[in-house]
Amino acid sequence: MNLKQYVVWYNLLMAYSLDFRKKVLGYCERTGSITEASHIFQISRNTTYGWLKLKEKTGELNHQVKEQNQEKLIEIDSKTILLTIQMLI
């Protein structure tokens, strides 16, 4: 696996779940403090602000795959996926 493929898979595997995003933003709504939420959930304030902006813009918190990354995903075959998972376990 080359570095380009590794970076794509790392980003996919390390992305925050939709449930986690909802919990963080729910906490922000209840407390009114993005800084406190970021500290408690151990994420950057920029990440939280990005999710707020995404929710405001699209109405959802789903993972956003940029057009450029979609092309990279198509290049990765099932054998590479299996090898990547085995390396991470």
Number of C-alpha atoms within 10 A of each C-alpha: 11 7 8 9 16 15 11 15 19 12 10 13 12 8 10 12 13 12 10 11 18 14 14 18 22 13 18 18 12 8 11 12 12 20 14 14 22 20 11 11 12 9 13 14 15 12 12 19 14 13 20 18 14 16 14 11 10 9 10 14 20 15 14 8 10 8 8 8 11 11 10 13 14 8 10 15 9 9 9 16 15 10 11 16 11 9 8 8 5
